[in-house]
Amino acid sequence: MLIAQITDTHIKAPGKLSYRKVDTCLYLEQCVAHINALMPQPDVVLVTGDITDFGRPDEYRQAGLLLNQLTMPYLVIPGNHDKPDVMRLEFSDHSYLPREGFVQYVIEDFPVRMIGLDTQVIGKPYGLMCQQRLGWLEQQLLAQPDRPTLLFMHHPPFKTGIEHMDKMNCRNGKAMGELVENHQQIKYILCGHVHRPVEVAWHGTIAAIGPSPSHSVLLDLNQAGPSSFRLEPRAIKLLYWNGSNLVGHLSFIGEYDGPYPFYDADGNLIE
């Protein structure tokens, strides 16, 4: 099984640039084309929040037009830039989405069980796994204790060292970590929000953040580092299920020189 992640697309209405600099619509279009061209193709794409920049209907229409070009199913969860009610309207044909309440659900159709979590706090940039959401998650985990499981969420529940982003991470991470430790079937926790590839060993599993296919948050580990972004090589996260573990890869979007062989026609290493 192969899982792709798209996160933090920040789609604007056609013709508008994010932060007056970034053509997020073009970049998502290129990202979708990149995923469609992968061989083997992913079985599913996880869209882990901040789908739009301001949660406006015209932004969701544009996001839907672009995401619907994917040749495989995709699943959506909200980030802090999203508006859940508007999102539900645009993705009304996504039957897994609950019609009210938190936008969280379980997908049972693949070798890896996938649980989408809603970390949004309406009107705030940070996230939260409150007791109600943690209780719901524990119920889902107790229902299938022997099935390998992937959790996916927008806000990471751990600190990255990028201070201005850590202030906006998922609060109540300690309680979530204690829950995760009690459920060893959790093979991976996949997050967004930070616009950078990050990974950590966390409470007995791997927790990771995927890159944005658009702009990257500046990698500055100084405590007083600025809140700024760069246009670095764009990528997506891929998770390969090898039968016992989820293995993470980065797949870079765009054209690069190569591939070139290591060996000549006689099987000799090229000098």
N, C-alpha and C positions, 0 to 999 in steps of 0.2 A: 504494500500500500504506500502511496505517495501523497503527501499533504502539502499544499502551497499556502503561504500566508501573504495577504495584502493588508497593509495597515497604514493609517495616517495619510490618507489620500487628499484630504482637505479640498474637496472639489468645490469650485466656484461655478457660477453661471457662465455659459460660453462667452469667451471674449474678455473675461476678467482674470487678473493675475492675483495669486495669493501673496500677500505682503507687497503688492505692486511689483513683484519680481518673478514669481514662480508660476509657470503654466501647468498647473496641476492636472487639467483636463488632458492635455497632450501627453503628460507623463503617465497618467493612468491608461490612456489608450495604448501607449507603447508597452506598458507593463502587461496588459491583457494579451496583446499580440505575442509577447515573449512567452507567457505561460502557455498559450495555445500551441506554440511551436515546440515546446519541450517534448522530448522523447526519452523515456515513456511519459505520457501525460499524467498529471496529477489526477487522483480520484476525486478530490474535493479541494476547494479553496476556502480558507477562513479569512474573513474580512473583519479585522479586529478593532474597529472603531475609528472615530474622527473621519468618517466617510466624507462629510461635508465640512465647510469652513464655519458656517453660521447656522446650519440646520434649516435653511430656507427651502421651500418647495421646489423652486427652480434648480437649486443645487442638487437636491435628491433626484429630480428628473434626469439631470445630466449624468449623475452617478449611476443611476439605473440603466440608462442607455449604454454606458460604457461597460459596466459589469455584466450586462446581459449578452455581451459579445463573447464571454467565456464559453468554451465548449464543454465544460464540466460543471456540476453543481457548485454553488457557493453559499456560504452561511454568513450572516451578518450579526454583529453585536454593536452596541453604541459605545462611543467615547464621550469625553466631556464636551466636545464641540457639537455633538449630535442632539437632535430633538426626537425622543422616542416616538411620540405620536405621529409626527410627520414622517419619520422613517417607516413606521408600520404601514402608512398609506402607500408609500412608493413601493414597498416590498410586500404588498398585500397577498401576492400569490405564493409567498414563502410560508407554507402551512405549518412549519415548525415554530414560527414566532407566536408567543402568547399574545392574546388580543388586549390584555391589560396587565398592569403590575410590572414587575421587573422583567426585563427582556433577557431571560435565561431559560435554557432548555437542554435536553439530552438528545443526542443522535446515536441511534443503535444500529445503523445500517452497514457499518464497516468493521473490519477486523479490530480496529481500535475504537473503543467507546469514547465519544467526544461530548464534553459538557461545556456549553457556553455560559459565561458568567457576566452579569451586569454590575459593574463597579461604579456606575455614574451616580453623582450627587448633583441633582438639578441645580444649575446656576453656579456651580463651583468647578474650579479646574482640577481639584484633587478627587480621588476615588475613595470608596469605602466598601469593605465587606462587613456589613452590620450583622448582628446576631440573627436577624431574620434570614438573611441571605446565606450565612454560614449554616444555619439549621437546615435550610433547603438543600444545600450542597451535601451535607452529611447524610441526609435521607437518600439522595441519589447514589452516593457512594456505598451505603449499606445495602442498597438493593442489588448491586452487582459486585460483590467484593473480589471476585476472581477474574474479572475481565480487565485487560489492560486499558487504561484510561488516560486521555489527554484533557487537561483543563485549558480553556482559552479565555482571555480576559483583556481588557484595555489597559488599565493602570497596573504597573508591576507592584507586587507587595514587598519589594526589597529595595534597598538603596543602591544606586549605581556609582556614586561619587560625583555625579554632575549635579551640583547643589541646587540650582534653580529648578531642575526637574524633580529632584528628590522631595522638594517641598510639595510637589503635586502628585506624589505616588499614591498607592492604595493604602489607606489607613486601616488600622486593626490587623496589620500584617502578622503580628505575633500570634493572635488567636487563630488566624488562618493557617499559619505554619504548624501550630500544635495539632490542628485538624488533619493537615496533610500527613504529618508523621504517623498518624494512626491508620492510614489507608495506603498500604504499600502498592496497591494496583495503579497508583498515579505515576505514570512513566515520564510525564513532561508537563510543564506549565508554560504556555505560550502567551506572551503579552505584546502590547504595542506602546504607544504614548511617547516614547523617548526619542524616536526617529534615529536610532542607532542599533546595531547588533550588539547585544550584551548577553552574557550568560553567567549563571552562578549555580553552585551546588547548594540546594536549599531544602532543609528539613527532609532529607532522605530522597530527594528527586532532583531533577534539573529544572530550573526556571530560566527562561530566556526571553529576550525582547528582539523582535524582528525589525529590520530597517524599513524606512519609508521608501516607496518607489519614486518619491518626489525629492524633497529637501531633507538634509541631515542637520540635526542639532549639533552645534560645535562641540567637539570633544575637548573639554577643558575641565580638569580635575582640581583646579584651584577653588577654594571655598568661595571666593568672591568672583568666580568666573561669570562672564556676561551671558545674558539670555539672547542668543543669536544663532544663526544657521548658516550652513554652507551648501553649495551645490557640488556634492561629492559623487563619485560613481554610484549609480543607483542599483538596488538589488532587491530580491525577495528572499524570504526564508523558505526552505524546503525541509520537510521531515519525512525520512524514509523509515518505514516499519520493516525491520529485518526478521520479524517473528518473535523477538523477545525484547527489543529496545527500539526507541525512536531515535534516529540518528539525524542530527541537524546539519544542513548545508546552506551556503549562500549561493544564489544564482544571480550573476550580474547582468543587468539589462543593457543591451546595446551591442555594437559590433566591436570585436577585439581581434587582434592579429592571431592567426593560428586556426585550427590546431596543427601542430607539427609532430612528426613521428620521433620516437626515441631510438628506433632500430631501423636499419636499412633492410633491403629486400632479402638479404641472406640471414637476417636475424641477429646481426652484429650491432652493438651499441654505437651510435654515430659519434665520431670524434669531433 
